[in-house]
Amino acid sequence: MTAMTPCLDRSGFLPRLSSHHLSRARLTEPLLTSTARVKLLCAPAGSGKSALLAECLLRAPSQCRVHWLPLSGVVSSAADFRHRLAQVLGLTSSGETELLSNLARLQTPTWLFLDDYCRLPNPELDSLLDRMLAISSPMLTWWLGTRRRPQCNWPRLLLDDELYECESASLAFTSGEVEQLLRPWVPDQANKVASRVIQRTGGWCAGVRIALLQKCDWSRQDNLQGRADTLLDYLEHELFSSLTPELSEAWRVLAHLPRFNARLCDHLFGAGEGAQYLRTLQALGCFIEPWRDSTDWLQVFTPFTQLLRDEQWPAGRSWHRRACQWFCAEQDWKSAFEQALLAEEYEVAVSLLQHFSFEQLFEEQTVVLLLRLHEQQGEELTLGSPQLVGLITAALLFAGRFEQATTCIARLAHFTPQPSAVLQRRLIARWQSLQGWLLHLQGRMEPSRAHFLDALSALDPDCWTARLMCLSGLTQQALLRGELDVAQAHNREALCLARAQGSLVFEGLMELDHAQLLEQRGAALRAESLLCDINELLSQRSDRPAPLLGRIALRRGRLAMSLGADEHAAELFQTGLDDCLHNHDKRVLYGFLGLAQLAANHRDYAAAFVHLRDAERLMQQRQIPETVYRGVLLQISSHIWLQQGRPELACEALSRVLRHYHGSPVRQAPPATLELIPVLEYLLILAEVHLGLAQAPLARLEAQLQWARQRGMSRLQAQLHLVMAEVAWLTDDPSAQQSLQDGLALVERCNLQQVLCDLQLRQPELLGAIRLATTGTPLNGETFPQSQLSLREIEVLKLVAQGNSNQQIADLLFISLHTVKTHARRINVKLGVERRTQAVAQAKLLGMLG
C-alpha cells in the first residue's frame, strides 16, 4: 500500500502487490470505467485475479468506501459468510433479512471485494450470493475473484447490463508485458527471452512469476530441474490438494492426451462417470480449455501437459491403449496412431498407417510421429507395403534426412515383381517420383528431371498425388533454370489437378511455387496477396496444416521484407520458424535466415550472426546434409561481411561455395533459394572489387544482367543494376548514374525495397555522391521513398480515412468487395502496417492524404 492508497473502512487484512507487479491498463481501465454493479474475474489458480483486484482497489475514488474480504477459497456455510460480511461492513446483525436490507439501503458509493471465493461447489452459499447480487443497492459494486463460477443468475445480470466479466484468457501476460518484466534482468535480450517465456508458459501469470524466481531460466532451451520442481509443488498445493484421488488421476490422464471430450472420458473412466469427472474438473477451474476454439474438444493447459509428459508414468501405456481403441472406433486415424505410439504398440501403429494419405503429412505433428515410428521400427516398417514406404520416405525428405530416405526408397525393390504389368509400371513410377525428389533436394537436377518426366508418363490419373509432386519438382527446376514460362505451364497444370481433386492442401503447396514465380517476375505484391488468401483458407480447417502454414509464413516474411515492411516480416518469420521447428521441417532454416537479414537491416550484426549460428547448430543437430544449408548460410554471411567492410571473408567463403555449385557434377541451388547462385556470383565480384582483384567486373555483371533480362527475372535485374552502379562508382566508371537510374526504376516499379536497402547498407554514401556529381545538389539526408501507392489505392485510403467500411468503399468506387480488400491489403504492405487505422496515420505522416 502507498501513501495515496485510500484507507480501508476496516482495519485488518490489506491486499499487497508484489514488488514485481506490472500495472496493466488494458485490464484495469475497462474494469474501472465499467458502470456494471458486478465485476467478475473467474479464472484458474495463478491467473493474477487477486493482484488485479488489489490494483483496482488502490485506484478507488476518494469518496468511495472500500471493503476487502479475503475468503481463501475455503468452504464455508452461508451463516459463516454472512457473519464475516457483516463484520467487514461494520453491521451489528448478520441475519439474512437485516443484511440484505442494509445492502439495499446503502447511500454511499461502496466497493466490496470478495477475493478467492469458495473453490468447491456450495449450493447454499451460491444461492445466498445470488440473492445478494439481485437485491443490493446500485451504490454497491461487487468485485468477485474466483476459480469456480458460482451458480448465480449471470444471464439476468448480463442482460440488465449489470455484469462485467473479465475473460480468463485476457488475464495472461502478453509478450510485450513479459518483456517489460524481464528488461531489468536481460535488457539486451528481453524480446527474445520474452518470446520463449510466453511459449513455455502461455503467459500464465504464476508461470511467468516462477520464471522470474528462477532468474529467467525459462528463457533457456534446456529444462532445468528447479523450475519443474517449483511448478509441480505449485500444482500439488493449488490443484491436487483440492481434488479427490479419482479426479486427480483423471486429470493426470487427460493431461497426457492431446485432446479429449465427454465421450472419450466416458470410454476411459466409465460410462456416465467419465463425463461427470470432466464437468467437475471444468467447474473447479482445473486448467481445462477449448482445443483450438473447438466447441466439442478440450485440452489441459499446454505448459502443464509439457511438464507432466516428461515425468515417468508407469500406468501410461494402458491409458494410451484405451484411448487408441476409442479413436480407432471414431476412425480418427491420426489420433489413434499417436496413442498407439505412446502405448508402445508399434504393430498397431504400423497397421493404422494404411489409412494415411500423403496429404496428412501436412497435418500438425504427423511428420514427427512418422519419424518416431521409423526410429523404433525402421526395418519392419519399410517391409509393409509400397504405400507405407512412400509415406515414410516423404516424411524423411521433408525433415531433410536424405541418407535414411535413400535406404527407404531402395526397399521398394522388395515389392517387385508386381502381379500385373499395370501394377509393376505404377510401382516403378512411384520409385521414380521418390527418387526424383531425393535427387532434386540433393541438387542433382538432370537425373532428377529425367525421373520426374518418366514418372509423369507412366502414372495414371489415380496416382494424382505423385503426379502433383512431379509437376511441382519440374516447376521448381524450371524456376532454377530461369525458364519462367515453362515453370508457369507446369504450375498451372498442377494447380488445375489439385483443384480438380478438391485438395486445398496440395493447392497451397502449388501456390507456394506460384508465389516464387511471381516473385521472380517482380510481382511481390501479387505473390503476397495470393499467399494471404490461401493462408486464410487453410487456417479455417479444423485439421490445421501447420507445416504448410509454416512454409507459407516464411515465404510471406520474405515478401514483406522485400517490400520494406520489416516489422510485419519479423512476425511472419517468427511464426513460420515456430511452426517448422515444431514439425521438424528442414525449411525452419529460412526462419533463422530471415530474422538474421532483418537484424542486419538495422545494423545489429551481433544478433544477425546469433541467428545464423542457431540455424547452423539446428541443422547439424538434426543431421541435415550441408547441401541444404551451407550455401545460403554463406550467402547471408557474405552480405553482412560486405556491409561490415570485411570483403576478404566474403571473398574466401563465396569462392569456396561457388566451387561446389560449378564443380563436377554441377549442383543446383536448394529449391527455396532460386537466385542463390547468381547472387553468390555478383557478391563475389563485389568482394573482388573491394580487394582490387576483380577482372572486367562490369562486363561480367553485364553478362549476368543479359541472362536475367532474357528470362524476365525483374528482381534479379534490379539487384544487378544496383550492383553495377556500386561497382562503377567504386571504380570511377561513368556508367554509375545510368545503372543507378535503371535499378531505381525497377525498385519503384516492382516494390523491391530490400534490394535498395542492401545497397544503402553496403554503400551509405553512394546515392548522395551520385546525386551530387550529376546535379550539383546534395541529397540532404533524404531517403528514397517507400513503395508509392497507386492512384486507386490513394482513393481507397482517403475513403478509409473518412470512416467508410469496405462495402461502402466498394459501392462508392463501383468495384467489388474483394477488390477493395485486395487494395487495403496492398496499402498495408506498402506502408508497413497491419491495420487500417495505422495505414491512415502513416499516410498522414507521409503527407499522402493532402
Secondary structure, DSSP 8 states (H G I E B T S, - for coil): --TTS---SS-S------TT----HHHHHHHHH---SEEEEE--TTSSHHHHHHHHHHT--TTSEEEEEE-TT----HHHHHHHHHHHHT-S---HHHHHHHHHT--S-EEEEEEEE--S--HHHHHHHHHHHHHS-TTEEEEEEESS--SS-HHHHHHTT-EEEE-GGGGS--HHHHHHHHTTT-TTTHHHHHHHHHHHHTT-HHHHHHHHHTTTGGGSSS--HHHHHHHHHHHHHHTGGGS-HHHHHHHHHHHTSS-B-HHHHHHHH-TTHHHHHHHHHHHTT-SEEESTT-SS-EEE-HHHHHHHHTS--TTHHHHHHHHHHHHHHTT-HHHHHHHHHHTT-HHHHHHHGGG--GGGGGSTTHHHHHHHHHHHHHHHHTTS-HHHHHHHHHHHHHHT-HHHHHHHHHGGGGG-S-SSHHHHHHHHHHHHHHHHHHHHHTT-HHHHHHHHHHHHHH--GGGHHHHHHHHHHHHHHHHHHT-HHHHHHHHHHHHHHHHHTT-HHHHHHHHHHHHHHHHHTT-HHHHHHHHHHHHHHHHTSSS--HHHHHHHHHHHHHHHHHTT-HHHHHHHHHHHHHHHHHTT-GGGHHHHHHHHHHHHHTT-HHHHHHHHHHHHHHHHHTT--HHHHHHHHHHHHHHHHHHTT-HHHHHHHHHHHHHHHHSSS-----TT-TTHHHHHHHHHHHHHHHHT--SSHHHHHHHHHHHHHHTT-HHHHHHHHHHHHHHHHHTT-TTHHHHHHHHHHHHHHHT-HHHHHHHHHH-TTHHHHHHHHHHS---TT---------HHHHHHHHHHHTT--HHHHHHHHT--HHHHHHHHHHHHHHHT-SSHHHHHHHHHHTTTT-
